[in-house]
Structures are given as structure tokens and as C-alpha cells.
Amino acid sequence: MEVAGRTLTPSSRDPGRETGNQLREPLLAQVENAVAGALEALSEDQSVVLTGAAGTGKSTAMAGILAGLGDRYSVLQLRGAASWAEKPFAGLFWLLSELPPESLSDPVYVLQFLRRVFQGKAAGRRLVLAIENVEDMDAATVAVLLQLCRTGSALMLATVRDLSACTSEFVRWWSEESVHREALGPLRPGGTRVLLEGLAGGTVSSRLVAQVQSRSRGNPLLSAVFLREQMDAGTVVRRRGIWVWTGSVSYSGALAERVEAETGGLSTAERFAADVLAVSGALPILLLLQVADPPAVERLEQDLLVSSGSAGILRFKDPLLAEAAAALVPPGRAAEIRSRLASAQGQQTAEDNREPSHAAEMAAAWVAVQEAGKLSRSGRWTEASAAAQAGLELADRCGITGRWRRDLLSELFCVFLRCGELRHAADVLAKTGEAVEGMELRGGNDLCEGIVQVLGGRADRALDFLQRAIVQFEEEGTEDLVPLAETAAAYACVLLDDGEAARGYLSAAGAGTGHRTGGANAPSAGARTFDWQTALTRSFSGLCAVHGVTIPGGDGEITTVAADGGAECLPDAMPVLAAAALHGRPGAAEELREAAAGCSGESAQMYLDLAEGLTALRPASLLRAAERAHGLGQYLTAHGAAGEAVRLARAQSDRVRLRAARRLENASYRLLRAANSVADRLPELSDFERELALGAAAGKSSSQLAGGLHLSPRTVDWHLGRIFQKLRVSGRAELRECLEAERPRN
């Protein structure tokens, strides 16, 4: 591939320049996908346009595409510059320098000249025009380049920050079928985590991810700049191999320089208007115009501000720049600004931007969620789940955001957790990942994710999140949450057969409960004595005791929350009773049945089926319990109940239920650890066994497999039976389903 051309220098206030020195993050999934899609389109003779805000990875994608082009292509690189956008053909200045100035007034002549130039640059190859920032190119340049692309003289590979700022002709061309479009948007928290871990070279806590996300709004470039600044300043530190947030923020290095670069050339009036917006975060335009010079606001709007929403709210385009600018406003000036804003607000009657019906829906959502909490604590799980779902739907409908949404989702998470509906709890947690501005549930997402995973029996995943939570809590001084995280981690270690580590966590949790202090993510004042943290801590201690792991010096007695908290805490005792019953503890199944009889809902019915199956030796009841548990996300209970159903069905020669129970037991087993998946266990097979397994999954009969291996079909069946046992699948169909389901992850 031949590369020719010149990179034009952007204006000094171009916030969208993404250079290799600024951004050296690992190639993100959306960038990888954009590169792959663009290369395929170019190979099919389609032009490509990459759209996305500054810092979303367009230049990284462009570099990846250019690197992937083969020898069939020649590349001519061009770049738009805002300072030249009003000069005709300024974008092609260096190509047209040989022409006399008067000829530039004849577009046809320019077009013919460029066609000959491009033909020479192509040198027999397919020419690709690699253009950055098309919106900053003058209309004459864009028009002639589009005409050359339409006539087949070249393909275009262009990046665009703001499509609305492009010429109407370019927008029409962009919408044509002959153009392949790739849009690069802001990262969700999951993508930001991948970026931060690649930059930091290690694991990061969810608190750190949320803090970066809230400041960068998912912009990869801003995330990278912010993380480097904090690592250099020591406000992001590494503790026991995990990068955590210390609670402090530094704006003394690159961020301060960025603020100066963006605002250094402003007039006094413009600088005051920018400071007002920085201090306030966002303001209705009418209010801003009361305290700042209207012409100054108008001049700033093009470069620094955007209007969003019907209320005309103005804010900085760059959220990280806004926060850094606010931090750099002198305290006296900030106090003056707040005083002037308060005075202006006093003169103007505050308007409620929400419709009355909207406010009513918000109130109804809170009432539903609070009612769900009360119902869940009393074991009325059917009603609690319905109220929680109604509250969630109302919250989504009326668009509750910010702290209100965090508190609402946190309460819903606790409700679903208490109801035993782990999948719904995980869905609530996943909603925090949908927010571009970043959000954490109370207690932190690492802790919440770890609790969901360990209650479901997925210990390896749980321990990873819980270790992050513990280190983050210790760093920020949220000691009241540490015992819960440590007892949950102890239970995860128990499930991973690491008793020594489990006892260490239990011992640390026992020592920490005597020194409980408040923290940034602690429950609000007035929380119930037996709140969800206390109840879960006791539950995890009880679950450890079921497996014979207790604090050194303890008596090993299995206790439940209900023993200390009364009837209202009985629902929190059932996971411990269920585990004890499955482990054969005398009387546990009867206690479980008695406790579950006072509750309603899918989880309560699962416990009743489990108790009935264990006491009456009924495989059908155990199978129903396993199916319900699996549907709820309680995979460890599902695995245990299905295993008991297999044992009883085999003893009672119940082949139908034996097959169903074995299939469910295998399905649950594969979910308990990452290493249990079929894809992860395939490498453990011999080459011969792997060939048989993949052939069977592909639909080949035993006779077909036998013919290729010079074996009898019966011998092939014998080998397949052993292979299915090793992979924990019931047969060919399940093996094929597992491989198809796991293929995207692998």
C-alpha cells in the first residue's frame, strides 16, 4: 500500500484531535468491529464514513483500516481544518498549488485536473482518499471530492465528528446505499472498564470505573486522559493488585493544560460566562443570560457549549473539561458566581420542567418500590416482585435519573435479592451499565455483583468482584461494608474448596464488625437493625458453617438470621436451610418446609418442592425445585436438587425423570465455574476424543464417524458416552447447543 499526502494542522482549539501520544489504549471492541466492517466494505468497492464525537476512536479506527489495506490500494491522506473552512479548495491547497489562482474559479477545470492527479497518485492501484474531519473542509473541496468518488476515480474513507456540520451534499451522499457507515459512540461502563484495565495494566474496581465514566461520559480519549492524570497524581492507586479510587481528584497536570488551551484566548466576558457554566454544571439559557453577557454566551456556544432538551439547558460539550474548569475557578470567584445565580433565581420563578402526570408517575414508582421492600421482608414475595416490576417500569417510563434512580435501583436490587430472584437482581444491576454518565448501586457494583454471583454458586466470578470491593472499601474507609464483602468472599472460597482462605476472610470479618464506621456508600441513617447487609452477612456465615467452615475457635453451630431477627427475617434464613438440607443435616428439610410455608412466590415454591423431595424421596419434586432454582439464577441449588433427583430417579428406575434431571444437573454444573463450560473442557480431551465430539456435535451419525476412523459404530458410541460424561452433557443435541451458545463468548 502506498501512502501519499499531507496532514493539515488543525486549529489550536480543535478538541477532536486524537493523536497516538494522547491515546494508547487497547483496541476497543467497537473500534475493532468498525475496522473489520470498513475493510470489508472497501474490498467491495464501497466508500466508508466513520462518525462519532471527538475522542471516540475514529482516528484509531482510521489507522487500523489503513494498516489493513493491502497492496491493491494507494492512499491519499487529507485533513479538514476549521481555520480554512471558508476558503474555496483550501482542503486541496497543496494539490492545486500548480494551478494559476484564476483557474480555481472554474470547478470543471479543477475537477479534470484532480482526476489526472489522482490517476497519477494511484499508480495503477485503487485510490483511497483518507479524510479526517470532513465537516471542517470547505464546500468546494467536498463537492469536487464527492464527484470524483461518484465517477469511480477514488474511494473515500472519511471521519466526521458532527454530521450536521457537513455540507448538505455530503449528507445526501452519506445516506446513499453505496456508502458504508460506521458509528462510534460513547462507551458504556463495561467498555470503559476494558479500556481502563488495558491502560492500567491490571484489574480496576467498579468504583473507579464509575468515577471515570461520570466524568468522561464514556468518551475513550477523555477517560484515558483522566486516568493518566489521576495515576500520576496518586489519586488512583494500586492495592493488592487492584487499581482503586481514593476519593480525591487532581486537575494539576494535563487537565489544567487542557482547560488553559481551551479558555486561554477568551475575552473577560467570555471567560466569566464559561466560569458560570463550569461552577453551575448546567443552566437554562435564560438564567445564564441574566448573569453573563449575552454576546459572550453566543460566541462561546459554537465552541464550548451545547443546548440540550426542550428547556434549553446549556453545558460544556466536554464533561471532563467542565469539571476541571470548575475546580480551577478561584474560591472567591466561585462564591461570587453562586451569589449572582441565587439572586437571579430569586427574581425568576422556578419552573417545573416535568408534567404533573409525570411527577405523579415518579411518586407512584417510589411508593411501589417502598411497598415492594416491605412485602419482601415479610415473605410475600409474589406481591413484592409484582410491585418491584411495576416500580421499575414506572421509573423507566418517567425517566428518573441521577441519585434518585440510584436509590430506586438499589432498593429494587435488595427486593429481588430477598425474594431469591437472582436473575432479576442481576438485571437491575445491569441497568447501571446502561447509563453513559456512570452509576453505582448503594454498596458499590463490585459488592452487588459478587453477592449475586456467589448466591448463585458462581464462586470464581464472585471472588473476583468481592476482592475488588474489599480493597476499594478499605481504601475509602467504608468499613461497615467490609464484613459483608469478606463473609461473601469466605463463602466463595468454600465453594472453591479453599478452606484456609475462607477461614481467613471469616476471621477478618469477625474482627471488623467491632469497628463499624460510616462511609460514602453506607446505608442512610435510620436503616433497619436487620438491614440487608446484616442479614446477608449472617447468611454467608451460616452457609460457610453448613460446609464445616467457621471462624477459628468457633463451635461450628449453624445459625440463621431468623434465630436473632425474629419472624420478619425468616426469608433470609432459607438459603442456609436449603444448603443444610441438601447437605443432609438432620431436620433441616423440615425447618425449610416450615419457613417456606409462610412465604409466597417462585422462590418459596422452589424451597417447598426441595423440602418435599428430600423428606418424601420424590424425584419429581426435586426436579421441579431444580427447574425453578435454575430459572431464578440459583444454579448451585439447582445443581444440588437435580443431583438428588438423579440419585432417586436411578434408584426408582424412573428413566424419564432421570434423563431430565441429569440434563439439568449438567446445565447447572457448567454455569458454576468458567472452567466448567464445554468450550473450556474440550482442550482436556485427547485429539481423538475431540475429533469425535466435534463430529457428533456437527450432526454426524455413529456410522459416519466409525467409517472415517475404521471403528465399529458400537465402539464409537462407547467412546462418545465417556466423552459426554467428561464434558457433562447428556448427548449430541446438548453438546451442539452448548458449543453454539458458547461460541460468541469464546
DRENBA-860453 format. One record per residue (C-alpha): x negated, z negated, y. Coordinates in steps of 0.001 Angstrom, whole numbers, plus 500000, padded with zeros to 6 digits. Example, Ala and Ser with C-alpha at 12.3 -4.5 7.8 and 13.67 -1.06 7.14 Angstrom:
DRENBA-860453
487700492200495500486330492860498940
//
This chain:
DRENBA-860453
500000500000500000498669500973503402499445498843506450499216500177509969500455498991513303500081496298515907501667492878516189503014492403519705502535488949521207505857487155521642506724485374524841505277481903525249508726480379524902509692482143521675510783479293519345511171481600516394507581482479515698506727481446512143503004481694511519501086480848508414499351477964510205502696476399511072504383476709507709502599476478504405505442475225502271506067476326498687508182479451498421511761478192498536514438479444496169516415481241498878513245482972500076512314483959496523515786485397495993515625487272499292512240488755498388513475489869494959516667491386496377514815493181499152512204494669496819514929495961494517516795497489497467513678499184498835512931500624495402516427502180495545515648503678498985517730501194500970516709499634504248516693495812504400517672493351507139516798489645506892518922487417509117518515483717509847517791481217512594514246480542513708512311478649511063514491479556508064511739481551506367512248485138507500508560485719508200507657484117504860510120486429503139508778489407505056505242488580503931506409488236500333508183491587500448505193493371501935502925491805499321505254493044496588505333496675497689503261498978495527501055501949496304504103504184496790504586502743500274502880502791503647503868500093506117504049500286509902504413496848511490506297496360514762507492493291516625510023492685519350509092490661522426511671489144524759509482489803527827509569493575527137513183493899526062514316495569529313511634498292529335512597501571527572510469502273524499508343499166525153508577498360521441506750501620520682504310501441523585501153501779521533502552504710519513503725506609522592500655505974524734499514509588524287502669510976525901502914511572529646505229508995531303507792511610532377508405512683528753509779509243527915512964510168529763513730512744527038514860510864523874514927514063521801511297514784522620510337511183521813512204511384518508510417514591517480507053513148518481507622509954516480508755511896513438505369513654513405503528510352513985505399508642511174504714511531508839501009511144509514501143507354509068502967507740505753500147509862504298502384511167501524503898507768500767507321506315501588507081504763505043508499501269505650508957500060509227508407496282509101510022494982512299510198491323513337512771490108515878514820493257516319517021491505518902514017491360521254513468495127521130514712497406523893517773499558523206515865502861523422513366501787520768516113500542518456518097503757518859515229506068518013514119503963515025517652503926513625517879507699513975514597508120512084515887505849509311519207507689509099517429511044508725515192509708505946511913509627507858511442505917507091512985502791505630513454499733507793512570496148506825513724494028509749514176490375510634516877489172513027517361485669514454520650486368516222522670489404515199524961489030518217521956489615520490521197493000518892522444496303520250525903497411519141524337500464517474522098498235515351525044496019514362527049499081513262524093500335511221523568496853509713527163496888508435526750500210506604526553500406502823523104501985502981521634498720504323520801495756502106521441492426503838519792489079503073520864485971504992518578482936505133520450479811506139519555476159506660518541474188503596520853471666502020519290468267501254518318469403497752516331472311499170514764470055501783513634467696499007511890470581497214510209471584500472509055468053501329507726467368497833505797470628497946504315469758501334503564466124500477502286466916497006504415464242495347507787462551494945509770461640498079512599459141498496516126460220499341515918458121502499513025460269503688514929463441502797518000462246504719515949461305507786514200464681507877517455466536507202519262464758510042516567465841512497515883469375511283519445470286510220517891471952507196515508474181509155512408474575506921509972475047509797511245472003511707511240469952508509507618470871507864506538470130511446508343466779511469506974465673508095503388466519509035503744464644512316505026461511510580502425461649507806499659461972510380501086459061512385501559456852509300505331456556509740505765458242506354503580456539503776502856456736500075503721453702497995503092453705494240503015457497494217506260457919496205506442459031499839508838456755501737510306456352505208509040453342507176511783453392509797509514454377512693509242457809514317506277459367516121506533462066518761502956461909519986501403464987518407502713468457517662506272467495518564505259466302522026503300469525522480506368471489521390508526469704523979505958470428526684505704474084525652509482474485525835510151472478529015506854472571530897507859475570533002511270474245534001512194473543537572513004469981538647516756470634538394516415472321535016514253469501533699516813466895534804519633468831533083517537469040529903516799465304530045520505464519530475521338466506527376518423465020525432519443461428526253523126462026525506522617464199522408525593466435523221528026466634526133531174468528527112530036471190529553532406469943532279530869466470532099527324467843532177528139469911535250529215466720537070525770465135536790523464468177536681523004471230538879525379473984537582522940476874538233520232474926536385522551474387533423523390478087533416519689479031533431518977476671530549521868477840528425520217481081527357517011479481526021517687475852525214521402475166524833524314476428522807528048475940523153529939474935520036533582474196519401536669474706521478535764471703523665532630473483524969530114470929523735526530471682524778523484470595522822519909471703522222519562474619519827516655472827518173517820469347516983514284468115516415513276469242519879516280467336521270515253464102519581511613464471520578512620465249524168514870462164524255512030459961523010509742461272525749512156460619528648510771457602530594512940454464530141513784454235533851514906457853533996516937457430530796518692454370532288519498456351535454520941459191533382523136456830531346524373455185534546525311458517536103527044459634532899529022456387532757530113456868536344531164460471535697533091459464532595534855456769534596536079459382537061537251461729534331539916460623531871538524460922528391540415463439526355541072463008522672539972466251521018541983465515517918545657466396517483547983463423516859548739464668513366545000464926512758544488461309513802547358460313511542545668462049508622542416460208509357544252456883509355546055457837506160542732458687504496541333455248505325544481453498504122544379455442500841540726454632500245541158450939501041544158450785498731542121452522496022539474449817496366541999447017495885543607448735492904540255449414491230539213445767491479542385444691489699542004447220486868544822449518487992542557452498487540545221455199487230546644454326490637543193453704492095541926457110491021545009458858492415544689457020495738540972457817495895541584461519495254544291461558497925541966459861500403539194462330499643541488465332500125542740463952503435539184463276504609538138466831503768541223468248505455540813466420508756537039466879508848535835463279509054532095463341509762529185461080510590529233457336509931532972457350509213532542459880506447529564457980505040531572454754504870534569456506503344532495458287500684530630455045499944533893453245499246535149456132497103531904456083495132532434452387494362536057453027493372535200455748490877532285453718489552534531450717488978537135452944487299534457454206484900534853457781486173531179458611486484531735462324486933533956461720489948531396459273491329528731461963490923530990464467492700531323462084495658527545461664495755527125465434495642529244465741498790526432464112500753524296467091499743526770469481501365526087468081504835523460470098506689522929467141509041521955464870506124523849461855504820523316458890502516525850456582500929525546452859501589522725451561499462520968454926499532521405458038497410518478457207495133520119453949494081523571455514493731522227458447491696520207456091489496523282453938488803525437456927487827522731458295485550521909455019483786525557454088483237525956457498481643522962456782479420520651459353481001517782456913481305514878459215482122516681460736485096517911457310486194514482455702486173513064458430488404515693457762491094515592453987490717511829453827491150512189455768494408514918453367495536512865450250494756509802451458496652511924452537499634513774449192499746510517447256499590509045449336502418512014448922504747512725445294503834516160445829502278515506443070499768519142442366498920519374445724497141516148445356495168517584443113492376520314445669491638517816448535491529515438446505489349518076445412486802519312449012486602515708450145486080515331447458483394518323448861481527516906452384481859513645451145480302515629449506477494517258452847476704513808454463476787512573451873474236510153450304476717510990446626476342507892445397478132508675447380481276512303446269481084511302442575480988509006443155483942511852444603486006514216441798484950511653439168485844511092440729489270514856440957489841515287437293488937512580436284491391514039438467494114517580437102494004516439433868495611515168435675498725518031437939499740517951439250503269519962441802505144518815445359505604519751448622507179521805449652504171523134446252503187526890445683502904528735444798506061529387441187506981532372439725505191531716441607501950533317440063498895531322437458496986531550439564493852530884442889495543529829445983493677526142445074493919526594441627492395528930442934489696526611445774488722523546443550488717525274441215486250526467444183484188522980445641483862521566442238482903524283441968480273523573445456478953519897444564478611520871441399476698523007443469474309519782445207473302517970441877472990516004442151476244516244439204478627514159437524481308511143435785479739512203432253478877515910433183478798518203432222475935519285435790475190523000434991475636525144437957476594527065437192479780529528439319481723530672439377485297534079438151484202532548434917482958531693433941486541534023436024488666537439435477487153540098437940486090539591440262489048536046441023487896537132441720484323536891445550484777533160445237485489532653443413482174533927446220479960530750448359479837528903445305478491531652444539475958531740448174474839527973448233474302528131444912472419530951446225470220529019449396469365526013447232468501528123445211466079528315441949467997530999439801466273534182439525468303533066441998470987535546444700469977538407442189470101537296440995473559537070444578474698540595445336473496541947442278475280540163443169478525541188446838478437544809445988477700545111444620481233543895447868482806545184451412483118543566454817483365541428457151481300538547454696481076540801451840479942542321454060477257538830455018476133537944451328475699541208450684473811540529453612471451536983452378470915538115448841470144540842450077467786538482452434465968535867449723465428538280446988464340540626449142462221537872451508460962539745454577462232537594457664462843540444459353464734540472456566467350536695456646467652536767460412468086539344460088470870537185457425472512534138459691472307536040462632473797537317460501476673533893458976477307532256462399477358534838463646479843534215460629482070530454461181482070529746458134479874527520460041477466525875457041475813529243455540474898530388458971473728527310459282471541527805455822470029531538456296469403531013459763467900528247458399465670530569455694464350533262458337463826530778460441461816529922457453459625533543456542458938534741460143458502531988460767455967532884457588454079536567458557454100535863462234453220537618463371456405535889466735456857537868467911459866537059464842461932533531464748460539532810468210461977534405467384465337532618464025465581529250465491464635529602468220467242530456465670469938527653463361468831525179466231469151526553467313472540526233463772473900522765463330472430521481466440474181522595465034477538520930461636477172517401462839477909515933466005479343513752466360476256516850466369474018518020469804475169517844472697472744515553474635475079513098471718475191513180471207471428512709474853470465508922474710471011508766471880468452509842474330465740507380476438463820507170480144464655509126480914461501511868478396462346512066479573465949512489483186464838515316482164462509517007480039465182516925482743467846518088485355465354521017483187464291521921482498467923521840486245468591524578486734466003522583487943463004524038487060459624522054485243456950521807488514455009520359490323458030517859487555458631516951487402454955516293491156454777513782491051457586511935488056456121512110489058452437514080485926451569517413485306449925520421484526452146520730481138450429517144480269451370517818481316454956520914479085455022518843476155453760516250476663456489518957477069459130520551473797458054517262471974458638516772473761461970520257472810463159519507469177462315516286469267464325517997470867467317521040468589466998523573471420466872526398471883464387525838475582463730525215479062465083528032479031467629526919475755469192523285476877469206524253480055471051526408478085473537523546475670474252520979478387474833523331480281477153524220477119479097520600476001479454519149479403480327519732479145484129518043475722484258515028476999482402
//
